[in-house]
Amino acid sequence: MPKTFCLLNHQLTPKQLEELEVEFQSTKVICPPEVLARKWSQIHPQESREEVVQAIVRWLQDNHAQEGDLFVLQGEFGCTFTLVDYALRQGMVPLYATTLRIAKETRNGEQVHREYIFQHSGFKRYKYWNEV
């Protein structure tokens, strides 16, 4: 069974965990240590991104990520792109979560209040262009 490496700015929901188990036959989820998760969630636009990407790759290697393992990741676009490329080259299966956004709007005179609810819709694989 493949392991799932999870690199998100939030915890996986029960529905997401169920999908990983049912659709991808993965029951083991590995999250980065808190210090690394915090770095991932707070990448400053002016700082070097290479250090964070290298730390994530070391985390994957230290946890024996291998061909066929899943890698759920979303975050700062440039770093995500680099890590998806890394995962694909290693034979891993990089995934992103798709969501349904439900907007609820109320008005109070001239004030408009908008609330968004994000509902997990499913995981999709990141793919190279020639695989589409």
Secondary structure as UniProt FT lines:
FT   STRAND          3..7
FT   HELIX           14..24
FT   STRAND          28..30
FT   HELIX           34..41
FT   TURN            45..46
FT   HELIX           50..62
FT   TURN            63..64
FT   TURN            67..68
FT   STRAND          70..73
FT   HELIX           77..89
FT   TURN            90..91
FT   STRAND          93..108
FT   TURN            109..110
FT   STRAND          111..125
FT   HELIX           129..131
//
